[in-house]
Every structure is written in structure tokens, then in C-alpha cells.
């Protein structure tokens, strides 16, 4: 019986036992399912905040589906690109491609197809602006952020850009334009990511250094640099995150909630600066994960 090209590319090493559950888990890891879920959330919030009442549920589905496909594709392409580097790091060496459970060509095909489907789907079902922003997100993530990680510490800021564009895509799908409301969401997501990234980079600084990634956590054994930057950006976020209320997107009640959440984020960053330990860095990381959905929920509940 002849084997198709795709089936041949998908053949794993014969020495690695496969199961349906294992294959499903590998694909979920390839597209970074948990990160893609965050993209779904921020995209949906961007659409909801930008939409005129009543919210078009079908339009919401279209933008979330298209953006999710594009984000999953970008994640797969990123893992294809960094497969050799991932093999050098403890936290990534068991990913499907470096772990030998998936051929690089399969990851490339899956990533390329999902990226294309996501952009085209948005163009057909939403508008050209949201499709353009989706393509821009993929391009920055793959062709700017990914190679820059081995060149300059500036990669962290560049990497925050594609991470902050999904709510802008949602807003663009709802209004077919970009205004101060869209850019306020972009600014909030950029600033939120930086302490989040700094905490991760310091916790895994040896791994990143082994892979040749240029992070501010390199040569920062006391965490003084990483923690001080975390404090600076979390304090800046405390101010900027109030913009939706002043732009008339949310009520003033949102400001009170935002200030409480922001103070918590700043306090966690300052604790990291004060004690310089792995548990403090992990606490900041966890705080960042909890902070964002609570902030987005506050925006939803107080939308005008």
C-alpha cells in the first residue's frame, strides 16, 4: 500500500511508542494550547469592548476562531524554527519536535497551514484590517522576535508586541478601525507581559543561557536587574491600565478595581526586588497569570 507524503512526514521514530492521547497531547503542545487560550480570551475581550450593543455573537465567533488558528500556527512555526535550541533546554527538550515524536516537516506544514487559514478566515468573515493585523502578528513573532532572542535583550520588548495584538484584532473586527480604545488595550497587554517575562527568564536563566538566548536575566544572579525592571513596568501598568475608564470604554468603577489589582502586581514585583529568590519570582509569575483575567473581567463587567 502506498503512503501519502503527509503520512510519511508524520511518521515518528519507530522507537517511540505512540497513542492517540500522546499524539493529541503533542499537537496541543505544538500549538501551545494554553497560550492560545489566552489569545482567545484577549481577542474576545477586545471584540466585546469594541462592539456596539448588542454584541454580534457570530462576529465574536469568527474573530476568535480565526485569531486562534493564526496564533496556533505561529506557535507551531516558532517550535519548528527553534527545534535545535529547544533541545538544549531542560524546559523545552521534551517538546514534540526536539523530543523526536514529530518530524520537523510536519510541524512546518501544520504551522504554515494554520497561519494561512487563520488570516484568510479573518479576511473572509471579518474584515481586511483584522486579517492584516493577524498576519502582522505572525510576522513579528516569527521573523523578528524568534531570531532576535539570540541577538539582543531587546527581544523581550519585541516579543510583547505580538502578544498584545490579539485584543487589537478583536477591536478591529468589531469596528473596522483602530482608535485610542484599541491602543489602550495594546499598551496594557504590552506592559503586563514584561514583569511576567522577566520572572520566567530569571527562573530559567541557566536554561536560556545554555541555549544562547540574550535575556536581561543573563549575568543577573541576584535578580537585581530583572526585579527592578519588573517593578518599573508594573508601576507603569498601574497608571496605564486605567485608560479604558478615561476613554469612556468602562465606568469609573473599573478604576477602583484596576488600582487594587495593579497595587497587588506592584507589591509582588517589589517582593521579588526585596528578597531575590526563585519562590519570589514564581510568586510574581503566578500573580501575573491571575492579574490579567481579573482585569479583563473587570473591563467586561464595567463596560459602558
Secondary structure, DSSP 8 states (H G I E B T S, - for coil): ----HHHHHT---TTS---HHHHHHHHHHHTTHHHHHHHHHHHHHHHHHHS-SS--HHHHHHHHHHHHHHHHHHHHHHHHHTHHHHTTSTTTTTSTTTTTSS-HHHHHHHHHHHHHHHHHHHHHHT-HHHHHHHHHHHHIIIIIIHHHTTT-TTHHHHHHHHHHHHHHHHHHHHHSS--HHHHHHHHHHHHHHHHHHHHHHHHTHHHHHHHT---TTTT-TT-HHHHHHHHHHHHHHHHHTTHHHHTTSB-THHHHHHHHHHHHHHHHHHHHHHH--HHHHHHHHHHHHHHHHHHHHHHHHTB-
